[in-house]
Amino acid sequence: MTIKWVQADPLVMNGEPFCYGTRLTVRQLLELRRNGYTLTELIKDHPELRRMGVAAAWTYAAANPDRYGEFLEADGSLAGPGYTEAEAAGLPEQYRRPGVVVKPPA
């Protein structure tokens, strides 16, 4: 079975795209990231999240700048900390986007 990590359903969360298996929207994850939450902190506070799902949410946000533009930096990267190289190891190539998913600490 292939999991669609980011889903949108008009009957769930008022149609706001959300992470599979959670009640967390892409926007909520972006707000947490912009406020400095790292992957480790996200998963600690929300154990229902999966590493792949968070990466998919961030990739989805970057692919939809009209909807999530407020979270994009001038260079096109997402605001806040991303995955380290070690955290991104093993992710499929489409989720290893520099500045979006993989973003070393500043």
PyMOL commands that set and color helices and strands:
alter all, ss='L'
color gray80, all
select helices_A, chain A and resi 13-15+26-34+39-45+51-63+65-71+85-88+93-95
alter helices_A, ss='H'
color red, helices_A
select strands_A, chain A and resi 6-7+18-19
alter strands_A, ss='S'
color yellow, strands_A
deselect
rebuild
show_as cartoon
